[in-house]
Structures are given as structure tokens and as C-alpha cells.
Amino acid sequence: YHEIDLKLALDAYIKALKYNDKNAKIWINIGVAYAKLNYLDLAYEAFLKAISLGDVPPAVYTNMACILTDMQEPEEAIKYAEKGLSLNSKISDGYYAMAISYKMLGNEEEAERYCKLLAVNGGNADYVRSVVADTPVLYYEEEEDEHINLKEIVLKRQNPWTGVKIRDLDISRQSVIVLVKRRNKSLI
């Protein structure tokens, strides 16, 4: 997808609301566009509106769960993922959200169980394990006053660094990655 195309589509959907703001499909499309543009709060609100109108497909619940994992709300994500999976157990995003959420909550056993269920249902469990496993990245950024400025970055599903080899990351020459955590173990 292209950002410009998504923004044009989003504008069209928002204009369509003037004629019918009770159409769940319009709200779903708005939520998807906002999510792809990484406007998670707005995507959340749009999906919530669609759900309130009723009769939405199960994927709306699992989309909501994925957004909530990106918003660092694992308990809420689990509720929506469970609802979506109860309506359709073949939606891989539901298993993805469950694995990520349980990892966030520190429940490695449940996270792995949902990775396995994801694999059985056609999802890429190895990808999920890598996303689940590599959470914070600490790096040093040199500044003129020579003070060390450490930053922690939690990689979310839509982060451009997700799934990229460290040597291929686009980081400043003045920055150095000093620590990567994988499955609660520090890698040097």
C-alpha cells in the first residue's frame, strides 16, 4: 500500500460518513486505514464504533486486538482476540495478538502456546517468536557534550526495524546498539 492512497481512501470514507454514519463497514475501513497509517488511537476508536453498531466480521475483533498490543494494552487485547477467535478460530491475527499479549504479561508458556496455534492456522510463528522475543533495544547516541544518552526502543509489529538484521538497520553512525533482549535474556 501507499500512504498517499490510504490518505485518499480515508478522506473518501470520512466523507461517506456524512451520508451514513451508522454503517459499520465504513467504520471498519476507516479503522483499517488508520491502523496502516499507524494512527492507532484513531484506528481503535473507529473499530470501537464499528463494533458498537453490531454485526461486524470476526476479523474486526482480532484487528482491535493487534492494535491494542501495539498500544501496550495486553489485557484488553486478549479480550478482543478471544472474542474474534471464538467467532472464527482460523484468524491468524488473533493468535498473533494472544502470543504478543501473553509475552507482554510475562507468561512465556501461553505466548509459546499461541505461537504454536498460529503455526497450525497458517501464520508465521517464527516471525512472531522473533517479534515476541526481541523487545527492547538499547543504544548509545553520541552527543557534543559527550554525555551518554541511552534510549530503550520496544519493537512493535509495525516498527520498520521488526524482522530486519541488525547490520541492515538504518541508524545514525553516531548510534550504537549496546543491548538486545530476547526471551528475557540479554544478548551482547
C-alpha positions as CSV (number, residue, x, y, z in Angstrom):
1,Y,0.0,0.0,0.0
2,H,1.0,3.6,-0.4
3,E,0.5,6.2,2.2
4,I,-1.0,8.7,-0.3
5,D,-3.5,6.1,-1.4
6,L,-4.5,5.3,2.1
7,K,-5.0,9.0,3.0
8,L,-7.2,9.5,-0.1
9,A,-9.2,6.4,0.8
10,L,-9.5,7.6,4.4
11,D,-10.8,11.0,3.1
12,A,-13.4,9.2,1.0
13,Y,-14.6,7.1,3.9
14,I,-14.8,10.1,6.2
15,K,-16.9,11.9,3.6
16,A,-19.2,8.8,3.3
17,L,-20.0,9.2,7.0
18,K,-21.8,12.4,6.2
19,Y,-24.4,10.2,4.4
20,N,-24.5,7.3,6.7
21,D,-22.5,7.3,10.0
22,K,-24.3,4.1,11.1
23,N,-22.6,1.9,8.5
24,A,-20.2,-0.5,10.3
25,K,-18.3,-1.3,7.1
26,I,-17.3,2.4,6.6
27,W,-16.1,2.5,10.2
28,I,-14.1,-0.8,9.7
29,N,-12.5,0.7,6.5
30,I,-11.6,3.8,8.4
31,G,-10.1,1.7,11.2
32,V,-8.0,-0.3,8.8
33,A,-6.7,2.8,7.0
34,Y,-5.8,4.5,10.3
35,A,-4.1,1.3,11.5
36,K,-2.0,1.1,8.3
37,L,-1.1,4.8,8.8
38,N,-0.1,3.9,12.3
39,Y,-2.7,6.2,13.9
40,L,-3.5,3.6,16.5
41,D,-5.8,5.7,18.8
42,L,-7.9,6.7,15.8
43,A,-8.0,3.1,14.5
44,Y,-9.1,1.9,17.9
45,E,-11.9,4.5,18.1
46,A,-13.1,3.6,14.5
47,F,-13.2,-0.2,15.3
48,L,-14.9,0.5,18.6
49,K,-17.6,2.5,16.7
50,A,-18.0,-0.3,14.2
51,I,-18.4,-2.9,17.0
52,S,-21.0,-0.7,18.7
53,L,-23.0,-0.8,15.5
54,G,-23.1,-4.6,15.6
55,D,-22.8,-7.3,13.0
56,V,-19.1,-7.0,12.3
57,P,-16.9,-9.8,11.0
58,P,-14.7,-11.6,13.5
59,A,-11.5,-10.0,12.0
60,V,-12.6,-6.7,13.4
61,Y,-12.1,-8.1,16.9
62,T,-8.7,-9.5,16.0
63,N,-7.7,-6.3,14.3
64,M,-8.6,-4.5,17.5
65,A,-6.5,-6.9,19.5
66,C,-3.5,-6.3,17.3
67,I,-3.9,-2.5,17.7
68,L,-4.2,-2.9,21.5
69,T,-0.9,-5.0,21.6
70,D,0.8,-2.1,19.7
71,M,-0.7,0.3,22.2
72,Q,0.8,-1.8,25.1
73,E,-2.7,-2.9,26.4
74,P,-2.3,-6.7,26.6
75,E,-5.2,-7.4,28.9
76,E,-7.7,-5.6,26.6
77,A,-6.0,-7.2,23.5
78,I,-6.6,-10.7,24.9
79,K,-10.3,-9.9,25.4
80,Y,-10.8,-8.8,21.8
81,A,-8.6,-11.7,20.4
82,E,-10.6,-14.2,22.4
83,K,-13.9,-12.8,21.0
84,G,-12.6,-12.8,17.4
85,L,-11.3,-16.4,17.7
86,S,-14.5,-17.6,19.3
87,L,-16.3,-16.4,16.2
88,N,-13.6,-17.8,13.7
89,S,-10.8,-19.9,15.0
90,K,-8.8,-19.6,11.7
91,I,-7.9,-15.9,12.0
92,S,-4.1,-15.9,12.4
93,D,-4.1,-12.3,13.7
94,G,-6.0,-13.5,16.8
95,Y,-3.2,-16.0,17.7
96,Y,-0.6,-13.4,16.9
97,A,-2.2,-10.9,19.3
98,M,-2.6,-13.6,22.0
99,A,1.1,-14.6,21.7
100,I,2.3,-11.0,21.9
101,S,-0.1,-10.1,24.8
102,Y,1.0,-13.1,26.9
103,K,4.6,-12.2,26.2
104,M,4.0,-8.7,27.4
105,L,2.4,-10.1,30.6
106,G,5.4,-12.3,31.2
107,N,3.6,-15.6,30.5
108,E,6.1,-17.3,28.3
109,E,4.2,-20.6,28.3
110,E,1.0,-19.1,27.0
111,A,2.9,-17.0,24.5
112,E,4.5,-20.1,23.1
113,R,1.2,-22.0,23.1
114,Y,-0.3,-19.3,20.9
115,C,2.7,-19.3,18.6
116,K,2.1,-23.0,18.0
117,L,-1.6,-22.3,17.4
118,L,-0.6,-19.6,15.0
119,A,1.6,-22.0,13.0
120,V,-1.2,-24.6,12.9
121,N,-3.5,-22.0,11.4
122,G,-1.2,-20.8,8.6
123,G,0.6,-18.0,10.4
124,N,4.3,-17.4,10.6
125,A,5.1,-18.5,14.2
126,D,8.9,-18.0,13.7
127,Y,8.2,-14.3,12.8
128,V,6.0,-13.9,15.8
129,R,8.6,-15.5,18.1
130,S,11.2,-13.1,16.8
131,V,8.9,-10.2,17.4
132,V,7.9,-11.5,20.8
133,A,11.4,-12.3,21.7
134,D,13.3,-9.2,20.7
135,T,11.6,-6.5,22.7
136,P,13.9,-3.7,24.0
137,V,16.9,-2.3,22.1
138,L,19.3,0.0,24.0
139,Y,21.7,2.1,22.1
140,Y,24.2,4.9,22.7
141,E,23.9,8.1,20.8
142,E,27.0,10.4,20.9
143,E,26.3,14.0,21.6
144,E,28.5,17.1,21.6
145,D,28.7,17.3,25.4
146,E,29.9,13.7,25.5
147,H,27.2,12.6,27.9
148,I,25.8,9.1,27.2
149,N,22.2,9.2,26.1
150,L,20.7,5.7,26.3
151,K,17.3,5.0,24.7
152,E,15.1,2.0,25.0
153,I,13.1,1.1,22.0
154,V,10.3,-1.5,22.2
155,L,9.8,-3.0,18.8
156,K,6.2,-3.3,17.9
157,R,4.7,-5.2,15.0
158,Q,4.7,-2.2,12.6
159,N,8.1,-0.9,13.6
160,P,10.4,-0.7,10.5
161,W,13.2,-2.5,12.4
162,T,11.0,-5.5,13.0
163,G,12.4,-8.6,11.2
164,V,15.5,-6.7,10.0
165,K,19.0,-7.9,10.7
166,I,20.9,-5.5,13.0
167,R,23.5,-4.8,10.3
168,D,20.8,-3.7,8.0
169,L,19.2,-1.2,10.4
170,D,19.1,2.4,9.3
171,I,20.6,4.1,12.3
172,S,22.9,7.0,12.7
173,R,26.6,6.5,12.5
174,Q,26.8,8.1,15.9
175,S,24.5,5.5,17.4
176,V,25.5,2.0,18.6
177,I,23.2,-0.8,19.7
178,V,24.5,-1.9,23.1
179,L,21.9,-4.5,24.1
180,V,19.2,-6.6,22.7
181,K,16.8,-8.7,24.9
182,R,15.5,-11.9,23.5
183,R,13.2,-14.1,25.6
184,N,14.2,-12.2,28.8
185,K,17.9,-12.9,28.1
186,S,20.3,-10.2,27.3
187,L,22.3,-10.5,24.1
188,I,25.5,-8.6,23.6
